[in-house]
Amino acid sequence: MSPSLPDDVTAAGSATSPREVVALAAHHDGSEVYVPEGTPALGDVVPVRVRVPRVPGGPAAQVRSVWVRTVRDGEPRLSQARLDREDEHESWYVADVLVHNPVTSYRFFLDVPGGYQWLNGRGVFDRDVPDAADFRLTVHPPAPSWMSDGVVYQVFPDRFARSAEADDRPVPDWAQPADWDDEPLASGPGVGTQYYGGDLRGIEEHLDHLQALGVGTVYLTPVFPGRSNHRYDASTFDHVDPLLGGDEAYASLSRAVHARGMRLLGDLTTNHTGAGHEWFERAHADASSAERDWFYWTPGEPGYVGWLEHASLPKLNYGSPTLGARMIDGPGSVVGRYLGEPFSLDGWRIDVANMTGRYADEDRTLEIARRIRATMTEINPDSVLVSEHFHDASLDLAGDGWHANMNYSAFTRPIWTWLAPHDSTVPFLGLPVTTPRRGGRSMVETMRDFDAVLPWAVTSRQWNMLGSHDTPRLRSIVGSAEMVEVAATLLLTYPGTPVMFAGDEVGLTGTNGEHARVPMPWGRSERWDSDTFEVYRRLVAMRRASRALREGGLRWLLVDDDAVAYLRETTDERVLVVVARDAWAGARLPRHLLAGSEPEKLYGGLGLEVTADGLDLGGDGPGVGVWRIG
């Protein structure tokens, strides 16, 4: 059996038949269908389940025994699984895993004629594989369920909405004023200082829009004063920028958000301050100051370490014995203060989390993440901690620090490469190429590679995005409203937390991170795509009404160059998702996947026909289809 198709797929539709039968393979994930709910403690014995399809005449029907391989204190151990139940279609086995280490890894061993197979998070292999993609049980509690139950809506305050109060505020000396309808600069001088004057009162005045969309959490990029429109160069953490309305406007927004049953997340730069920050100014001016050892100093110009060598963003040094109390430790720290009244934030997104505490031979990142989380848990045990990390974050996501990560690697990038047109001119996230177009296998294998190296408790809370304030806009990447619907369906049906950048829901465009920070076109019907808004609204509502889409596991059924299909399953619901970027050959799924009498169409225009021989998927595209089938 080849791992070229992921997990549950051993054969897909081919051009030889529009109804090629899809065969299934052994499957396990960390959801409730396979692993008991709840967070285990050290010493617990956790029964884990695996399903092995029984295909007459096929290798899966000849599995002679199933074993679980764990790694305890660094040493592999095998123990035999017991047959729990079986029918003509599949057999279920149960194995006991002792949680002897805080993160306990395991995989399944299948004894088959002529050899053996391994089942891990990446799929089934007929050869030995590294431990990196083994399944994981963790004793560390996951992020609270409210995060992935709802949709996170990202707001860039300068560009979302401008209240009448903003007209009475003086323009800061660093700013280049822009009219609300002006095109954002994409590069060159002024990208960081082009100033539209959006404020917190403006956000509060438009909460009806967010509620109509079905938003559960509002996430704001930084609100601290700085000398840029993005405010990642804070000059203080002691108060909210007066240009946004100050502390009272932030507290008022928090009250309004919570009154509507939504949550509010802040954004904090734990890696650096701005060069104009009060801490840095004292440290730079006086070598004997208390703040001096809060930064890194070098002999050459500019005399200190900056983020990515930018002198405007001096890097914080957590080797200092006193920085922690001011920044991350306890209710009086920056982290702690804004979780309490009157702001009552429900958590933090940490900017440049992957670099925080890392410099040369120092690596305190995990320690800092754990300290931040301890502070947050002390003040609000129901708060969430999310990291920004653009590449492989697996070494930072054992579950005891950051609850989840902004999932560029396992979601954003692979989906872009699947849906981008052949002639894309949009840059590809930090690489010196335009966005390439690849097939469905490439997309799914990339997603599985990155998902499989994390505990399910983390994967099921990851921040999945189709774009952010640091990337091109989705509409510019995929090129059409039809492709936006395909992408949005993936966003709202894939395991994890769906995150939207304000404006994507009305079709805004932008060719890079700066250009994408376009103001919301309130009252500009010619720039407001109501059909796209309705697509997002319906998909969000569908997700909120389905426990399988919010909490279920992920079982890949079909991976074709131009279409993919997967199941989201809980113990009480089964949802089939099919998305296609183009016309494709179609496929036939096994009839027994239908647990109910008839599929219930939840969304989309693709076809599903139930026959005596199977579930026949149509070959149209671009298009989507979502059905409840059990």
Beta strands, then each sheet from edge to edge (+ up, - down):
strand 1: 9-11
strand 2: 23-24
strand 3: 45-53
strand 4: 65-72
strand 5: 75-80
strand 6: 82-86
strand 7: 90-98
strand 8: 103-112
strand 9: 115-120
strand 10: 123-125
strand 11: 135-138
strand 12: 151-155
strand 13: 176-177
strand 14: 194-195
strand 15: 215-220
strand 16: 263-269
strand 17: 347-351
strand 18: 358-359
strand 19: 362-363
strand 20: 384-387
strand 21: 404-405
strand 22: 427-428
strand 23: 431-434
strand 24: 463-465
strand 25: 497-501
strand 26: 553-559
strand 27: 563-569
strand 28: 574-580
strand 29: 587-589
strand 30: 600-604
strand 31: 608-610
strand 32: 615-617
strand 33: 623-628
sheet 1: 1+ 2-
sheet 2: 3+ 7- 6+
sheet 3: 5+ 4- 8+ 9- 10+
sheet 4: 5+ 4- 8+ 11-
sheet 5: 21+ 20+ 17+ 16+ 15+ 12+ 25+ 24+
sheet 6: 13+ 14+
sheet 7: 18+ 19-
sheet 8: 22+ 23-
sheet 9: 26+ 27- 28+ 33- 30+
sheet 10: 29+ 32- 31+
end
